[in-house]
Structure formats: structure tokens, C-alpha cells
Amino acid sequence: MFKKMREKGFREERKIVLGYLCGLSDAFIQKKWRSSPLVTENLVKGSSEWKDSLVEFYRQTTNRLKNSAHLYLAFNNVAVPKEELLCVFCGSTESIYENVKKEIYAPKIEEIIREIDFSLPLPKNKNVELLIYQLFERTPEEHIEPLLIDRLCEEYQKEDNIFSLDNVFTDTKKILINKIEHGRPPITPERMEILYKVLADIPRIEEHLITLRYGLKDGKPKTLAEIGEMFYISKERVRQIVQKGIRRLRHPRILERLEIFDEPFSNKYNRSHLFQCKEALLNEPVEYLYISTRIENCLNRAGIRSIRDLMQKQPKDLLVLPNFGMKSLREVEEKLAKIGFSLRRDE
């Protein structure tokens, strides 16, 4: 019991020291861990006896905010020196990262959001732009973070006494304003041809209704009610079909082909966010896999509605479903494999 209490005490002390070395303020540390500035100072001095590799690495840096940059970059999948040290006590360092992000980075990002108008300029063909914007919808934070990480990488290379986090955020804001003012690439005939080819890959009714809704052919978008009258269906049903088609178009394989429309905001970090955020994909409906309607209906009838639900099933669980055979199983496995997933296979 005493040993466990001692270990818990050490973990808390380590968090306090790492938090301080990564730029957390005395006020934040006192509120978070009830450690006064004097206690924190003594812990930092005494930490040299711990022989803790990560603590020693951060103690060598004279600029504490530069340590915060190291932590921020490492947890955003950027290669930095000694990043392997962060894995030794993964839980505690992740906790420090969350606090650093909340205390140091989030307020600066929120300040940029308050100062910048994120309503991007629409080109002449604003109906096409509106569709593209929906497909690549991102929060203001998702626009800022890739630019911030790029700029932070450059600044981290500088000497401790030159490194400036204020310069990083000032430059990030300038770059972002320039990108917003520049707008997206013009909607050229070549780009429209790509869009038409992509639309041809989704079910015909969804393609047709999206084309009418956004006026892709004649530049005259129609209301939900107008489309409903044309097809003798309710405007709510039209909305459902259009949204279902847009969800299909957000499939990583399709979005990758449409990235040419999104060039000013496309870089390796955005692509990582779009195509490698697997946890977010797990909650998507099975239709996100772009499977045939027959298989989709079969899975829904069995209560398998999300990708997470599907991944919890073994092949034998699916093969007992009505109208679900080996051909359907192969299609499901192929679609899952394309986004890096697979069915459960117990040993």
C-alpha cells in the first residue's frame, strides 16, 4: 500500500516538473496540482536526482516554451528529437500535452479565430464552391492547426534564446489571412470534368439530385420543394437523398480525387486529418464504406449500422445473415481494407 502511494506521489511530482518545464504558469500549476511556486521550484531543482531522461532533456532547454513546442509537435505526429522519450510514461506525458494545449495553445488559436473572418470568398460559380466547401467542411481550428504546425517546425529549429512562440502565432495568422484572401482555385472546365466523373461514381438518383440542388449544369440551383415536385417526393426526402450523396462523396477515396478543388488548404497535415483519423471513422454509418445498397440494407436489418458495429463481427457472423454470401463478405472486407480496417478475427 505504501509503495503504491509513493508511486502515485512520484507521478504527480513528475507531472508538476514536466508541466513547469513545458511552460505552464505557476498559477495554472498551483490550481491544477495544488503546488505552490516555492514547492514547484524545489521539485524542479530536486528532479536532477531522478535520472529521468525526458525531464533531463527538457531541463537542458533554457526556453520553456520551446519545450512546449517539442511536446505539441510530437503529439501531432511530427518527428522531433528524442520523441521516443515521450512513450516511456505515455499516460503522464499525454496529460501534460493536454494541459499545455489548453493553457498555452488553445487561447492563441481562439484569438486568431476571433480576429479572422472564416467566411471564405466564393468565386463566380458559387454553387459549385458551396458543394466543395461542404465536402471539405472543417472547423476554424482545423484550418489553423496545419499552418501552425508548419510554422512551429521552422521555429523549433532556432536556438533557445531566439525561439519565439509569439512570432509563430503572428506568422500563422498572416499566412492564414493570405490564404483566405487568395481563396480557392477557380472552377475551371477541367476541374468541373473531375467533379462530374466523381459524381458518376455515386448512385444515379443521388447524383441527379445533387446536380439539381447545386445547379451544377445550368448554374441555377433548385430548392428542395422544386426538386420534390419534379420527382413526386417530399422536400424532406430530397434533403435526405442529397445528404446521403454528400456523405458518400466524403469517402476518403473520393475526397482524394477532389483535393484539387481545395489546394490552398491542402497539405500533408490536412490529409492526415482527413484520411488517417480512424477513431472518427468508426462512428460513421456503414454506407460510408460505399457498399452496394443490397448489402447496406442487409446490415441495417441486422442492427449493424456503424463501421464500429461491423468491425465487432466475425466473417461467420455475417455469413449467417439472410441474403449475405461470400461475394458480399468479400466486398465488405475490401471496403474495410481501403480505410485500414478489418473484421474481427478471434484466434
N, C-alpha and C positions, 0 to 999 in steps of 0.2 A: 504493500500500500504506500509506504513512504517513498519507495523508489519511483512509483508511478506519479506521485505528487511532485517529486523532484524533476522528473522528465517533463511534466506539464509546465512547471515553473520555468525550466530552461527554454522550452519552445516559446513561451510568452516573452522572455527576455530577448531571445533571438529576433522575434518579430519587431520588438521595440528598436533594437540596434539597427536592423536592416531598414526599417521604416525611416529612421533618422538619417542613415547613410544615403537613402534614396530621396532625400529632400522633403520628407514630411515635416510640417511645422511642429514646434513644441506644443502649441495649443491643441493641434489635432492628436498628437501622441498622448497628451495628458487626458483628453476626452475619451480616446479610444481604449487606451490600456491603463489609465489611471497612474501614469508615470510622470512625476514632476520633472521639470528641466534638469534639476540637480541629479535626480536618480538616473535619468537618461544619460547625462554626461558621464556619470560614474560607470554605467553599464558599457558605454562605448569605449571608455578607457580600459575597462577590465576585459573586454572581448578579445583583446590581443592574446590572452592566455587560452582561449577556446580552441585554437588551431582549426578554426572553421574556414575552409577555402574561400567560400563566397564572401564571408564577412571580411576576410583579409584582402580579397580582390577589390572590394568597394572601399576599404579603408585607404588604399593606395591612391584613390582619386580625390583630388582636393576640391573638385566641384561636385557637390552632392546632386545637383540637378542633372549632371551628366550621367550619374548612376541611374537616375530615374529614366533617362533616355535608353540606357542599356536594357533595363527591365522592360520598358514599353516595347522596344523593337523586338526583343527576344520572344515576348508573348504574342507578337503579331507576325511570327514566322519569318523574321529577318535574321540572317546569320550574323552573329556578333561574337567578339572574343569571349572565351570561357563560358559560352552558353550552356555547356554540359553541367556546370556547377548548379544551375537553377533546378536541375532534375533531382538533386540529392534529397532535398526536402521539398518536394513538389508542392505539397499542400500549403506549407507556410509561405513559400515564395509566391504562389498564386494569390494568397491572401494579401501579401504586400503589394503585388501588382494591382489588384482591385482597389486597394486604398490609394495608391499613387495615382491611378487613373481617375478616381473620384475626386481626390483633393487637388491634384496639380493640373491634369489634362482636361478633364470634363468642363471646368469653369471657363477655360480658354476657348474650347470648342463652342460652348454655348454663347460666349461673347461674339465669336465670329458669326454664328447663326443670327444673332440679334442685329448685327450690323449689315448683313448682306441680304439682298432680296433674292430668294431662290426661285422666283418665277422666271424660268429660262425664256429667253426671247424665242418666238416662233417664227419660222420662215414663212414665205408666201403660202406654201402648201401646208397650212397649219393643221389640216385634218390628218394628214399622214404623220406629221410631227406629234400630234396628240396620241395617236396609236403607238408610235415608237416610245414616247415618254411613258405610257402606261406599261409597256412591256419591260422597260428598264427602270421601273419606278424604284427609287432609292430615297432614303431619308436624308436630310441635310448632313447628318453625321457620316453617312456612307459616301457622300461626295467629298467631305473634308478629309477623312482619315487616310485614304491612299496618298493624297498630296502631302499631308502632314508626315507620314512615314517616309516618303521620298526625301523631304527636306530634312527630317530628323537624321536620316542616314548620312547625309552630307555633313551636317553639323557635328555629328558624333566623331567624325574623323579628326576634328580640330583638337588642339591642346586644351587642357583643363581650364587654363586661365582665359582662353578665347571663347570657349563654348558658351552659347547664349540661347536659352530656351525662348526668351522674348523675341529674338531675331527669327527663330523658327516659326513662331506663330504669326509674326508680322509678314514674313515672306509667304507663308501658306495662304494668308488672306489675300495678298496681292495676286498670287498665281490663280487663286480661285476666281477672283473678280475678273481677271483677264479671260479665263475660260468661259465664264458666264457671258461676258460681253461678246466674246467671239462666237458663241452659240454653237449649234451642232452643224455638221456638214450639210450643204444644200441638198435638197431632194432632187437628184439628177435622174434622167431616164434609166441609166444603168442601175442605180440603186432601187428604183421602182421595180425594175425587172427582177432583181433579187427578192424583193418583198412579194411579188406575185408568185414566184416559184415556191417560196416558203409557205404562202397561204394555200397553195395547191396540195400541200402535204397533210392538211387537216381535213376532216370530213366536209363534204361539199356544202351542206347546209350552214355550217359554221363559217366557212369561207365566204359564202354568199351574203350572209347577214352582216359579217364584219365589213365587207366591201361596201354594202349599202349604208351601214351605220356611220362609217367614217368618210363616205364619199370618195373612195379611192379611185374610181373610174372617171367620174364626171366632176369631182370637186364639190359636189352638193350633198352633204351628209343628211340623212333622213332621221326623223325622230323614231322612238320605239313604237309609237302609235301608228305612224305611217307604214312602217315595215310590217307591223301586226296586221294591218288591213290588207296588205298585199298578199300575205300568206294565210290569212284567216286564223290567226292565233292571237292570244292576248299580248299586250306590251310587256307584261311580266315574263312571259315565256320567251319573248325576243331577248330581253335582258339576260335571262339565264343562259340562252344559247350563245350569245355574244361573249359573256364572261367565261363560259366553258371553253370557247375557242381561244380566248386570250390566255387562259391557263395553259392550254396546250402549247401556245406559241412561246410561253416562258420556259419550256423544256430546255435544259442546258444545250442539247444538241442543236436546237433551232436558234436559240439566242446567240450561239457562237457564230452562226451564219449571218445574223443581223447586226453583229457588232460594228460593222462598217458605218451604220447609222449613228453610232454612239461614240465616235472617235475621241472627242475632246475629254470624255470621262472614262476612256478605256485604258487600263494599264494592268500590269501583272497582278496588282493587289486587288483590283476590282474583279478580275477574272477569278482570282482565288476565292473571293467572297461569293461570286455567283455560282461557281461550279464545284467548289470543294466544301461548302458549308453543309456537311452531311446531316448534322443534327436537325437543321431546319427542314431538310427534305423528308425526314421521317414522318412528319406530321402532314405532308401533302396527301391528297386523295389518290387512290390508285390510278385514276385517269391521267395523272401527271406522268405516268410511265409511257403514255401514248400507246396503250394496248388496244386491241380490237374491241369494239363495242360489245360483242358477244361475251368475251372473257371478262370485261369490266362488269357487265350485268351479272354474270355468274358469281364473281367475287362479292359483289354488293349483296346479293341474295344470301350469301353465306355469312354476312356480317363482317366481311373483310373490306374495310373502307379506306384505310390509310396504308401507306407504304410500311409503316411500323407494324400494323396488323399483319400484313403479308409476310414480312420477314420473320415473324414468330412462327410461321407454318413450315412444316417439312414437306418435301415433294409428295410423300404418301398422303398427307392431309389434304392436299389439293386434288389428287387423283381420285379421291372418293366423292368429290363434288359432282352433281349432275351436269352432264354435257362438258366436262372438263377432262380432256385426254392428254396424251403425250405431246401432241402438237401444241396444245395450249400451254402445257408446262414449259416446253422449250421456249416459246415466245416470252413467257413471264421471266424465265431465267435470263434470257438475252437482254431484255429491257432493264432488269435489275443490274446486270453486269455493266451496262453502259454508264451507270451513275455510281459504280463502285460498290454495289450491294449484292447480297445473295440470300437465298432461302436458308432457314436453319437446318443444320445437318448434325444431329447428335451422333456421338461416337458409338 
